[in-house]
């Protein structure tokens, strides 16, 4: 079996929903075992961008907000969406400033993720931001945010305790914890 070979056959497709951010398409398919069926796909029109800010004292900043789809409050790294035609790091810089009021001198990409790849094509790029400077936050009208500065280790403990469940945040915090353990981030 070739990794590059697509075992699915599309025999038809029907647009179901479309807005500024996503569209949903239902595909008539023949599955890898030869059976007929349907498959729904959520296409994201933007790229997801996450930023883990880390200051010189190894504090990080989490953003708390009520997430409508979850019907729950969520603590997360600063994150948002960026136009696919824009450089993801530029989107990250904008999101970090909007949500926390922080600007960073040093940026490094630490992860690329496919989020919920069984039903969507959403891609996320996550950055580590260092050399932080505080300015004024500029949240969007759809955001009612609380920003919490805390020791990075506390954020890691929140992941361990299942207090942070956002996939991008969990992945970023675990990756930075690994980078610290491996000496890839200097104390």
C-alpha positions in Angstrom: 0.0 0.0 0.0 1.4 3.4 -1.0 1.1 6.2 1.6 0.4 8.7 -1.2 -2.4 6.7 -2.8 -5.9 7.9 -2.0 -8.2 4.8 -1.4 -11.4 6.9 -1.6 -13.4 7.5 -4.8 -15.6 10.6 -4.9 -18.7 10.0 -7.1 -20.5 13.3 -6.3 -20.5 16.3 -4.0 -23.0 18.7 -2.6 -22.3 22.1 -0.9 -24.2 22.1 2.4 -23.2 25.4 4.2 -20.9 28.4 3.5 -19.9 31.5 5.5 -17.0 33.8 5.8 -14.9 31.2 7.8 -15.9 27.7 6.8 -17.8 25.7 4.2 -19.3 22.2 4.6 -19.5 19.8 1.7 -21.1 16.3 1.6 -19.4 13.9 -0.7 -20.8 10.7 -2.1 -18.0 8.2 -1.9 -16.9 4.7 -2.4 -14.8 3.8 0.7 -11.5 1.9 0.8 -13.4 -1.4 1.1 -15.7 -0.7 -1.9 -18.8 0.3 0.0 -20.9 3.3 -1.0 -21.4 6.1 1.6 -21.2 9.8 2.4 -18.4 11.8 3.9 -18.8 15.3 5.3 -15.9 17.7 5.2 -15.5 21.1 6.9 -13.2 23.3 4.9 -11.5 26.2 6.8 -10.9 29.3 4.8 -8.2 30.6 7.2 -5.2 29.1 8.9 -5.3 28.7 12.7 -2.4 30.4 14.5 -1.3 29.9 18.1 1.4 31.7 20.1 3.1 30.6 23.3 4.6 33.7 24.8 7.5 33.0 27.2 9.2 35.8 29.1 12.7 35.9 30.5 11.5 34.7 33.9 9.7 31.8 32.2 6.2 33.1 32.7 3.6 32.6 30.0 0.3 34.2 29.3 -3.0 32.4 28.9 -6.2 33.8 27.5 -9.5 32.9 29.0 -12.8 33.1 27.1 -16.2 31.5 26.8 -16.2 29.3 23.7 -19.6 29.2 22.1 -19.3 25.8 20.4 -18.3 24.1 23.7 -20.7 26.1 25.8 -17.8 26.3 28.3 -15.1 28.6 29.5 -11.6 27.8 28.1 -8.0 28.8 29.1 -5.8 28.8 26.0 -2.6 30.2 24.5 -3.3 33.3 22.4 -4.7 32.0 19.1 -6.9 33.0 16.2 -7.2 32.8 12.5 -5.2 34.3 9.7 -5.8 34.7 6.0 -4.1 31.8 4.0 -2.5 34.5 1.8 -0.8 36.1 4.8 2.4 34.9 6.3 1.3 32.9 9.4 3.9 34.6 11.6 2.3 38.0 10.7 -1.1 36.6 11.8 0.5 35.4 15.0 2.0 38.8 15.7 -1.4 40.4 15.2 -3.2 37.9 17.4 -0.6 38.2 20.2 -1.0 42.0 20.3 -4.8 41.9 20.0 -5.4 39.4 22.7 -2.6 40.1 25.2 -1.1 43.5 24.3 2.3 41.7 23.9 4.8 42.2 21.1 7.8 39.8 20.8 11.3 40.3 19.3 12.0 36.6 18.7 9.7 34.2 16.9 10.2 30.5 16.2 7.7 28.1 14.7 7.5 25.0 16.9 4.5 23.0 15.5 2.3 22.5 12.6 -0.9 20.6 13.4 -3.9 19.2 11.6 -6.9 19.8 13.9 -9.7 17.2 13.9 -8.5 15.7 10.6 -11.2 13.1 10.4 -13.8 15.8 9.5 -11.9 19.0 8.6 -8.9 20.3 6.7 -8.0 22.9 9.4 -4.3 23.5 9.8 -2.6 25.2 12.7 0.8 26.8 13.0 2.2 27.4 16.5 5.0 29.8 17.5 7.1 30.4 20.5 7.4 34.1 21.2 10.3 35.5 23.3 11.7 39.0 24.1 8.3 40.2 25.2 7.2 43.8 25.6 3.8 44.9 27.1 1.6 47.2 25.2 -2.2 47.6 25.1 -4.5 44.7 24.0 -6.9 45.3 21.1 -9.5 42.5 21.3 -12.1 42.0 18.6 -15.7 42.8 19.3 -16.5 39.1 19.4 -13.9 38.5 22.2 -14.4 39.0 25.9 -11.0 37.9 27.2 -9.2 37.5 30.4 -5.4 37.4 30.3 -3.5 35.6 33.0 0.3 35.8 33.4 1.7 32.7 35.2 4.8 30.7 35.6 5.1 28.3 32.6 5.2 25.3 35.0 1.8 26.3 36.3 0.4 26.2 32.7 2.0 22.8 32.3 0.3 21.6 35.5 -3.0 22.9 34.1 -2.5 20.6 31.1 -1.7 17.7 33.3 -4.8 18.4 35.5 -7.1 18.6 32.4 -7.8 22.3 33.1 -6.5 23.2 29.6 -8.2 21.1 26.9 -7.8 23.3 23.8 -5.8 21.1 21.4 -3.4 23.9 20.2 -2.7 24.9 23.7 -2.1 21.4 25.0 0.3 20.7 22.1 2.2 24.0 22.4 2.6 23.7 26.2 3.8 20.0 25.9 6.2 20.9 23.1 7.7 23.8 25.0 8.0 21.7 28.2 9.9 19.1 26.1 12.1 21.9 24.6 12.9 23.1 28.1 13.7 19.6 29.2 16.0 19.0 26.2 17.8 22.3 26.8 16.6 23.7 23.5 15.3 26.8 25.3 18.0 28.4 27.5 17.2 29.4 31.1 
